[in-house]
Amino acid sequence: MKNIKLLVVTLLVTISASAQFTQKALPYAYSALEPFVDAQTMEIHYSKHHAGYVKNLNKALEGTADEKLSLNEILAKVSTLSTAIRNNAGGHYNHELFWSVLTPEKNTKMSADLEKAINETFGSLDGLKEKLNAAGASRFGSGWAWLVVTKEGKLVVTSTPNQDNPLMDIAEVKGTPIFGIDVWEHAYYLKYQNKRGDYLSALWNVVNWTEVSKRYKTAMPKPDTFASWPEIKAFHKVMSQTFHPSEEGNLQPIKERSAEMAEKANALKMAKIPAEFNKKEIMAAVNKLAKDSKALDKLVKSKASDEKITKALKGLHDTFHTIVGLCTHDED
């Protein structure tokens, strides 16, 4: 019965795909994290609280100048937006992260790089646990405790009130969250009542260190591979600002900027390739990028189906990363 309820919620999420934002399907059953997180709490938390944030975020954005922004773009300018958008955008982002960094799998492993950074910053994993538990326990009222990578690449523990997070421009400590703990009462009260400390301690038994490590790698500052190649950086900027919204089902950015992407791709093709990147395979991929960007623009102008546009945009994204891979680095 519980699995049937999860399926129903998943189907409802899929059906609502026409909305700007939707919930990803929960990656495990409601009961999968027991005994540390009980099934009833998980069901209510996911299907009521998180679903409510998504519904109310779409409602708050509808008809505004910001309704086509990506979630990260909203968080970056949240100080200029309404309280409803701030609370619900934060609620959606925070919960999507929360579900992903928990797992029923036993003994997931953190990467060597993350382990080194934790040991250097907090002395040990136990030191990190102590600091994060303290941040969660001392958060007055409702909120979150976070492990964050700063723009300098340092690990920091912080907490935020309500549904705020460190990506928001109003955050006291800014950075990219790689792990977060929900300390709203609805996250633990049915099982732990007022014993928030017991909940915080128990949650470490279901941490998905593989996912946290992946987020750490992505959040770490990367060297500027293309400092000598401004044309590919200009193309990547448009690619990033159109492809990532498409992953959330939002094709409006690419529909509005397909011609710009084609122009940037053509400028890239016509520009002189820096000597360190002047290889036959890279030149071929750049030519493909220009050709396929032009084809994507034609699809948009002919009002092709969303499925065709999405497929073409994904192909462009893959070609761009082929170029990045041939340059022996990776960026997103």
C-alpha positions in Angstrom: 0.0 0.0 0.0 2.8 2.4 0.9 4.5 1.7 -2.4 1.3 2.3 -4.3 0.9 5.7 -2.6 4.5 6.5 -3.6 3.6 5.6 -7.2 0.5 7.8 -7.2 2.5 10.8 -6.0 5.2 10.1 -8.7 2.5 10.0 -11.3 1.0 13.2 -10.1 4.4 14.8 -10.2 4.8 13.6 -13.8 1.3 14.8 -14.8 2.1 18.3 -13.5 5.1 18.6 -15.9 3.5 21.6 -17.6 4.2 23.7 -14.5 7.5 25.6 -14.2 8.8 23.4 -11.3 8.0 19.8 -10.4 9.2 17.3 -7.8 11.6 14.6 -8.7 10.4 11.2 -7.8 11.6 10.1 -4.3 14.6 7.8 -5.0 13.5 5.2 -2.4 10.3 3.9 -0.7 8.9 5.9 2.2 9.9 3.1 4.6 13.4 2.7 3.2 15.2 4.8 5.8 13.6 3.1 8.8 14.3 2.9 11.7 16.1 6.2 11.5 13.3 8.0 9.6 9.9 6.5 9.8 7.7 5.9 6.8 4.8 8.1 8.0 7.1 11.1 8.5 8.7 10.5 5.1 5.3 10.2 3.3 4.0 13.4 4.9 7.2 15.2 4.4 7.5 14.4 0.7 3.9 14.2 -0.5 2.5 17.1 1.6 5.2 19.5 2.7 7.6 19.4 -0.3 4.7 19.1 -2.8 3.2 22.2 -1.2 6.3 24.2 -1.7 6.4 23.3 -5.4 2.7 24.1 -5.9 3.0 27.4 -4.1 6.2 28.4 -5.8 4.6 27.9 -9.3 1.5 29.9 -8.1 3.7 32.7 -6.7 5.7 32.9 -9.9 2.8 32.7 -12.3 2.4 35.9 -14.4 5.5 37.6 -13.0 8.6 38.7 -14.9 10.6 36.0 -13.1 8.4 32.9 -13.9 10.9 31.5 -16.4 14.0 31.8 -14.2 15.8 28.7 -13.1 15.7 27.8 -9.5 19.3 28.9 -8.9 18.6 32.2 -10.7 15.6 32.8 -8.4 17.7 32.0 -5.3 20.5 34.3 -6.4 18.1 37.3 -6.5 15.7 36.3 -3.8 16.1 39.5 -1.9 14.2 41.3 -4.7 11.3 38.8 -4.8 8.3 38.2 -2.7 8.3 36.4 0.6 6.1 33.7 -1.0 8.7 33.1 -3.7 11.6 33.1 -1.2 10.0 30.6 1.1 8.8 28.2 -1.5 11.8 28.4 -3.8 14.0 27.6 -0.8 11.6 24.9 0.3 11.8 23.2 -3.1 15.6 23.4 -3.5 16.3 22.4 0.1 14.1 19.3 -0.1 15.4 18.1 -3.5 18.9 18.2 -2.0 17.8 16.6 1.2 16.2 13.5 -0.5 19.3 13.1 -2.6 21.9 13.0 0.2 20.0 10.3 2.1 20.0 6.7 1.2 19.0 3.2 2.5 22.3 1.8 1.0 24.7 0.8 3.7 28.4 1.9 3.9 28.4 4.4 1.0 31.9 5.9 0.7 33.0 9.5 0.5 35.7 10.4 -2.0 39.3 10.8 -1.0 39.2 14.5 -1.8 36.2 15.1 0.4 37.6 13.0 3.2 40.8 15.0 3.1 39.0 18.3 3.1 36.8 17.2 6.1 39.9 16.0 8.0 41.8 19.2 7.3 38.8 21.5 8.2 37.2 19.6 11.1 39.9 17.2 12.3 37.8 14.2 11.5 34.4 13.0 10.4 33.4 13.0 14.0 34.4 16.6 14.2 32.1 17.4 11.3 29.2 15.5 12.8 29.7 17.4 16.1 29.7 20.8 14.4 26.7 20.0 12.1 24.7 18.6 15.0 25.4 21.6 17.0 24.3 23.9 14.2 21.1 22.0 13.8 20.4 21.8 17.5 21.0 25.5 18.1 18.9 26.7 15.2 16.0 28.4 17.0 12.6 27.4 15.6 12.6 25.9 12.1 15.5 25.8 9.6 18.4 23.9 8.2 22.0 23.0 9.0 24.4 22.9 6.1 27.8 21.8 4.9 28.8 24.3 2.3 31.6 24.8 -0.2 32.5 28.5 -0.3 33.6 30.3 -3.6 37.1 29.9 -2.3 36.7 26.1 -2.1 36.6 25.9 1.7 34.2 23.7 3.7 32.0 25.6 6.2 29.2 24.6 8.5 26.3 27.0 8.8 22.6 27.1 9.5 19.7 29.1 8.0 16.2 29.9 9.3 13.0 28.7 7.7 13.6 27.6 4.1 16.5 29.9 3.4 19.8 28.4 2.1 23.4 29.5 1.4 22.7 30.0 -2.3 20.4 33.0 -1.5 21.8 36.5 -1.8 20.5 37.2 1.7 22.4 34.4 3.3 24.8 35.3 6.1 27.2 32.6 4.9 27.2 32.1 1.1 28.3 29.0 -0.9 27.1 25.8 -2.5 25.4 23.4 -0.1 26.6 19.8 -0.5 24.8 18.4 2.5 21.8 19.7 4.5 19.7 18.6 7.5 16.1 19.6 7.8 15.4 20.7 11.4 11.8 21.7 11.0 9.6 19.7 13.4 7.7 18.0 10.6 11.0 16.3 9.7 11.3 14.4 12.9 8.5 15.0 15.5 6.3 11.9 14.9 9.3 9.7 15.8 11.5 11.8 18.0 9.0 14.3 19.5 11.1 17.2 21.0 14.4 15.2 20.9 15.9 17.0 18.0 19.4 15.9 19.1 18.4 12.2 18.8 17.1 12.8 15.2 20.3 14.6 14.2 22.5 11.8 15.5 20.3 9.1 13.8 20.4 10.8 10.4 24.1 10.1 10.0 23.2 6.4 9.6 21.6 7.1 6.2 23.9 9.7 4.6 24.6 9.1 1.0 28.3 9.9 0.9 28.5 9.0 -2.8 26.1 11.9 -3.6 27.7 14.3 -1.1 31.1 13.6 -2.7 29.7 14.2 -6.2 28.3 17.5 -5.0 31.6 18.4 -3.4 33.4 17.8 -6.7 30.9 19.9 -8.7 31.0 22.7 -6.2 34.7 23.1 -6.0 36.1 26.0 -8.0 37.7 24.9 -11.2 40.7 26.4 -13.1 39.7 28.6 -16.0 40.5 26.1 -18.8 39.5 28.5 -21.5 41.0 31.7 -20.3 42.6 32.1 -23.8 39.5 31.2 -25.7 36.8 33.8 -24.9 34.5 32.6 -27.7 33.9 29.2 -26.2 33.3 30.8 -22.8 30.6 33.1 -24.5 29.0 30.0 -26.0 29.1 28.1 -22.7 27.3 31.0 -20.9 24.3 30.7 -23.2 24.4 26.9 -23.1 24.4 26.9 -19.3 21.6 29.4 -19.1 19.3 27.5 -21.5 20.2 23.8 -21.0 19.9 23.7 -17.2 16.4 25.1 -17.2 15.5 22.5 -19.8 16.4 19.8 -17.3 13.6 21.1 -15.1 11.2 21.0 -18.1 11.5 24.8 -18.8 12.2 25.3 -22.5 11.4 29.0 -22.6 15.0 30.2 -22.3 16.2 28.2 -25.3 13.1 29.2 -27.3 14.0 32.8 -26.6 17.7 32.5 -27.2 18.2 29.9 -29.9 19.3 32.5 -32.4 21.8 33.9 -29.9 23.2 30.4 -29.3 23.6 29.9 -33.1 25.4 33.3 -33.3 27.8 32.4 -30.5 28.5 29.0 -32.0 29.2 30.6 -35.4 31.5 33.1 -33.8 33.3 30.3 -32.1 33.7 28.5 -35.4 35.1 31.6 -37.1 37.5 32.6 -34.3 41.1 31.5 -34.2 41.5 28.5 -31.9 44.3 29.0 -29.3 47.3 26.8 -30.1 46.8 24.5 -27.0 43.4 23.6 -28.4 44.1 23.5 -32.1 43.5 19.8 -32.7 41.7 18.1 -35.5 39.1 16.5 -33.2 38.4 19.8 -31.4 37.9 21.6 -34.7 35.5 19.0 -35.9 33.5 19.2 -32.7 33.4 23.1 -33.0 32.1 22.8 -36.6 29.4 20.4 -35.4 28.5 22.7 -32.6 27.9 25.5 -35.2 26.0 23.3 -37.5 23.7 21.8 -34.8 23.1 25.2 -33.2 21.8 26.5 -36.5 19.6 23.5 -36.8 18.2 23.9 -33.3 17.4 27.6 -34.1 15.5 26.4 -37.2 13.5 23.9 -35.0 12.6 26.7 -32.6 11.5 29.0 -35.3 9.4 26.3 -37.0 7.7 25.7 -33.6 8.9 22.1 -33.5 7.7 19.8 -30.7 9.3 20.2 -27.2 10.6 16.7 -27.5 12.5 17.5 -30.7 13.9 20.8 -29.2 14.9 19.0 -26.0 16.7 16.3 -27.9 18.6 18.8 -30.1 19.6 20.9 -27.1 20.9 17.8 -25.3 22.9 16.9 -28.4 24.5 20.3 -28.3 25.3 20.0 -24.7 26.9 16.6 -25.3 29.0 18.1 -28.2 30.1 20.9 -26.0 31.3 18.5 -23.3 33.1 16.5 -26.0 35.1 19.6 -26.7 35.7 20.1 -22.9 36.8 16.5 -22.6 39.2 16.8 -25.5 40.7 19.8 -23.7 41.4 17.3 -20.8 39.2 19.3 -18.3 35.5 19.2 -17.4 33.2 22.0 -16.5 29.4 22.5 -16.4 
